[in-house]
Amino acid sequence: MRYAELLELAPELREFTSRIPEDLDGRFQLRTYPAHTFIHQKDSPLERIGILLRGTFRVVNEFENGNVFMIETNEAVSFIGEVTLLAGAATTSVTIESVTDCLVASVTVALFDAWLQRDIQLLRAVSRHVAAKLYCSSYSRGERLFYSAKYVLLKYLVRQAEEQGVRSAGQVVLSKTRRQISEEVGLTEKTINRTLTQFVKDGVLSIQRGKASFSAGQYHRAQRELRVYMSQSRNGTAAGSQNPDM
């Protein structure tokens, strides 16, 4: 497949570059990954660079003890394997799993590297894309280390409630399972269960069908509690309730 055909499938690609050297073109392979399948796994050899044309995937780090930590989610247009290539590594450092059906175009690492070297617009755009993701990750990464588990979990739950429309609906039951929450916030399910139980006792939220639920009043109380937890952490008074997973 040629690059011009990819542009027809995903016009947003023009933000990265509108062309490819003629002698490198025509070698793209197109593949669809059904939802909840692996696109590539951690520690695998990097053989191809992918371009996500449609869909959403998540980037996770898998550990030998079975725990999984979700680093981020990405929507089209995004790249797969570009961080490993730019780092000069031979194997991938993360696992990428499709969240929805994903349409991915790919080329060999050697071809993509040659393209980067000959197209400064593409190099700058890909580098900026990587930097933006690292900026977001770096901005919030310290929270889990230096704030209490209560603050980390409640901030996540409040954000999920907002995304599900608690402000307009006045009542929401969060869609995330405790396993998903564990992967996305980096706390064990045991810690999440214990902390949710405490939130219920404090009247911050309710549990419906095993999932966290907010009424309008609980949502506003949760926002106030977040300010209290942050103040405690800043003043060093939350030392006894620091993240027990660390």
C-alpha positions as CSV (number, residue, x, y, z in Angstrom):
1,M,0.0,0.0,0.0
2,R,1.2,3.5,-0.8
3,Y,1.3,6.5,1.6
4,A,-1.2,8.4,-0.4
5,E,-3.7,5.7,0.2
6,L,-3.0,5.9,4.0
7,L,-3.8,9.7,3.8
8,E,-7.2,8.9,2.4
9,L,-7.9,6.5,5.3
10,A,-6.5,9.0,7.9
11,P,-6.2,12.6,6.6
12,E,-4.8,13.6,10.1
13,L,-1.5,11.9,8.9
14,R,-0.8,15.1,7.0
15,E,0.0,16.8,10.3
16,F,3.1,14.5,10.4
17,T,4.0,14.7,6.7
18,S,2.3,14.8,3.4
19,R,4.9,12.7,1.5
20,I,7.4,9.9,1.6
21,P,10.5,9.5,-0.6
22,E,9.4,7.7,-3.7
23,D,11.9,4.9,-3.4
24,L,10.6,4.1,0.1
25,D,6.9,4.2,-0.7
26,G,4.5,1.4,-1.5
27,R,5.7,-1.0,1.3
28,F,3.0,-0.4,4.0
29,Q,1.1,-3.4,5.3
30,L,-2.4,-2.8,6.6
31,R,-3.8,-4.9,9.4
32,T,-6.9,-4.8,11.7
33,Y,-6.5,-5.8,15.4
34,P,-9.8,-6.7,17.1
35,A,-10.5,-5.1,20.4
36,H,-8.6,-6.5,23.4
37,T,-5.8,-8.1,21.4
38,F,-2.1,-7.6,21.7
39,I,-0.5,-5.4,19.0
40,H,2.9,-6.1,20.5
41,Q,4.3,-7.3,23.8
42,K,7.0,-6.2,26.2
43,D,10.5,-7.5,25.5
44,S,9.6,-8.5,21.9
45,P,12.1,-7.7,19.1
46,L,11.1,-4.5,17.3
47,E,10.7,-5.5,13.7
48,R,8.1,-3.0,12.4
49,I,6.8,0.5,13.2
50,G,3.1,0.9,13.2
51,I,0.8,3.9,12.5
52,L,-2.5,3.7,14.1
53,L,-5.0,5.0,11.5
54,R,-8.3,4.2,13.4
55,G,-9.2,3.1,16.9
56,T,-7.7,3.3,20.4
57,F,-5.0,1.3,22.1
58,R,-3.5,1.3,25.6
59,V,0.1,1.1,26.6
60,V,0.8,-1.1,29.7
61,N,3.8,-2.3,31.6
62,E,3.6,-6.0,32.6
63,F,5.6,-7.3,35.5
64,E,6.8,-10.8,36.4
65,N,4.6,-10.9,39.5
66,G,1.5,-10.6,37.3
67,N,0.7,-7.0,38.0
68,V,-0.1,-4.7,35.1
69,F,0.3,-0.9,35.1
70,M,-1.4,1.2,32.4
71,I,0.8,4.0,31.2
72,E,-1.5,5.7,28.8
73,T,-4.2,5.3,26.1
74,N,-3.7,6.6,22.5
75,E,-6.1,7.4,19.8
76,A,-5.5,7.7,16.0
77,V,-3.3,9.0,14.6
78,S,-0.5,7.6,16.8
79,F,2.7,5.5,16.3
80,I,3.7,2.1,17.6
81,G,7.3,1.4,18.3
82,E,8.7,4.9,17.7
83,V,10.0,5.3,21.2
84,T,12.0,2.1,21.0
85,L,13.4,3.2,17.7
86,L,14.4,6.7,18.8
87,A,15.9,5.2,22.0
88,G,18.1,2.9,19.9
89,A,16.8,-0.2,21.6
90,A,16.3,-3.6,20.0
91,T,13.3,-4.8,22.1
92,T,10.1,-3.1,23.2
93,S,9.7,-1.9,26.8
94,V,5.9,-2.0,26.9
95,T,2.9,-4.0,25.8
96,I,0.3,-2.4,23.5
97,E,-3.2,-3.7,23.6
98,S,-6.1,-2.6,21.4
99,V,-9.0,-1.1,23.3
100,T,-11.3,-0.9,20.3
101,D,-10.8,-2.4,16.8
102,C,-7.6,-0.8,15.5
103,L,-6.5,-0.3,11.9
104,V,-2.7,-0.2,11.8
105,A,-0.4,0.4,8.9
106,S,3.2,-0.7,9.4
107,V,6.6,-0.7,7.7
108,T,9.9,-2.3,8.7
109,V,12.1,-0.5,11.2
110,A,14.8,0.0,8.6
111,L,12.4,1.7,6.2
112,F,10.9,3.9,8.8
113,D,14.3,4.9,10.1
114,A,15.4,5.8,6.6
115,W,12.2,7.9,6.2
116,L,12.9,9.8,9.4
117,Q,16.5,10.6,8.3
118,R,15.3,12.0,4.9
119,D,12.2,13.8,6.0
120,I,12.8,16.5,8.7
121,Q,9.1,17.3,8.9
122,L,8.3,13.7,9.9
123,L,11.2,13.6,12.4
124,R,10.1,16.8,14.1
125,A,6.5,15.8,14.2
126,V,7.2,12.3,15.6
127,S,9.6,13.7,18.1
128,R,7.0,16.3,19.2
129,H,4.4,13.6,19.5
130,V,6.7,11.5,21.7
131,A,7.6,14.5,23.8
132,A,4.0,15.5,24.4
133,K,3.2,12.0,25.7
134,L,6.3,12.0,28.0
135,Y,5.4,15.5,29.3
136,C,1.9,14.3,30.4
137,S,3.4,11.2,32.0
138,S,6.1,13.1,33.8
139,Y,3.7,15.8,35.0
140,S,1.6,13.3,37.1
141,R,4.0,10.5,37.7
142,G,5.1,11.7,41.2
143,E,1.6,11.6,42.6
144,R,1.6,7.9,43.4
145,L,5.0,8.2,45.2
146,F,4.3,11.3,47.3
147,Y,0.5,11.4,47.8
148,S,-1.6,9.0,49.9
149,A,-3.5,6.2,48.3
150,K,-6.7,8.0,49.3
151,Y,-5.8,11.0,47.2
152,V,-4.6,9.1,44.2
153,L,-7.7,6.9,44.1
154,L,-10.2,9.6,44.8
155,K,-8.7,11.9,42.2
156,Y,-9.1,9.1,39.6
157,L,-12.6,8.3,40.6
158,V,-13.7,12.0,40.5
159,R,-12.2,12.3,37.0
160,Q,-14.1,9.2,35.9
161,A,-17.3,10.6,37.3
162,E,-16.8,13.8,35.5
163,E,-16.2,12.0,32.2
164,Q,-19.4,10.0,32.7
165,G,-21.4,13.3,33.2
166,V,-22.0,13.4,36.9
167,R,-22.4,17.2,36.7
168,S,-25.4,17.0,34.4
169,A,-26.8,13.6,35.4
170,G,-26.5,14.1,39.1
171,Q,-25.9,10.4,39.7
172,V,-23.4,8.0,38.0
173,V,-22.2,4.5,38.5
174,L,-18.6,4.2,37.2
175,S,-18.1,1.7,34.5
176,K,-14.5,0.7,35.4
177,T,-14.0,-2.6,37.2
178,R,-11.6,-2.8,40.2
179,R,-9.1,-4.7,38.1
180,Q,-9.1,-1.8,35.5
181,I,-8.8,0.8,38.2
182,S,-5.9,-1.1,39.7
183,E,-4.1,-1.1,36.3
184,E,-4.8,2.5,35.6
185,V,-3.8,4.0,39.0
186,G,-1.1,1.6,40.0
187,L,-2.6,0.4,43.3
188,T,-3.3,-3.2,44.2
189,E,-6.9,-4.4,44.2
190,K,-6.5,-5.1,47.9
191,T,-5.7,-1.4,48.6
192,I,-8.5,-0.3,46.3
193,N,-11.1,-2.4,48.1
194,R,-9.9,-1.2,51.5
195,T,-9.9,2.4,50.4
196,L,-13.3,2.2,48.8
197,T,-14.7,0.7,52.0
198,Q,-13.4,3.8,53.9
199,F,-14.8,6.2,51.3
200,V,-18.2,4.6,51.8
201,K,-18.0,4.9,55.6
202,D,-17.0,8.6,55.1
203,G,-20.0,9.2,52.8
204,V,-17.8,10.2,49.9
205,L,-19.3,7.6,47.5
206,S,-21.5,4.6,47.4
207,I,-21.2,1.1,45.9
208,Q,-23.7,-0.2,43.5
209,R,-23.4,-3.7,41.9
210,G,-19.7,-3.7,43.1
211,K,-18.8,-0.4,41.4
212,A,-18.2,3.1,42.8
213,S,-21.2,5.5,42.5
214,F,-21.5,9.2,43.0
215,S,-24.6,11.3,43.7
216,A,-24.3,15.1,43.2
217,G,-23.8,15.6,46.9
218,Q,-21.1,12.9,47.1
219,Y,-19.3,14.3,44.1
220,H,-19.1,17.8,45.7
221,R,-17.9,16.2,49.0
222,A,-15.3,14.2,47.1
223,Q,-13.9,17.4,45.6
224,R,-13.6,18.9,49.1
225,E,-11.9,15.8,50.4
226,L,-9.4,15.9,47.6
227,R,-8.3,19.4,48.8
228,V,-8.0,18.0,52.4
229,Y,-5.9,15.0,51.3
230,M,-3.6,17.3,49.2
231,S,-3.2,19.7,52.1
232,Q,-2.3,16.8,54.4
233,S,0.3,15.4,52.0
234,R,1.9,18.9,51.6
235,N,2.1,19.3,55.3
236,G,3.5,15.8,55.8
237,T,0.6,14.7,58.0
238,A,-0.4,11.9,55.7
239,A,2.8,9.9,56.4
240,G,0.8,7.2,58.2
241,S,-1.5,6.8,55.2
242,Q,1.1,6.8,52.4
243,N,0.5,4.5,49.5
244,P,0.8,1.0,51.0
245,D,1.8,-0.5,47.6
246,M,5.2,1.2,47.6
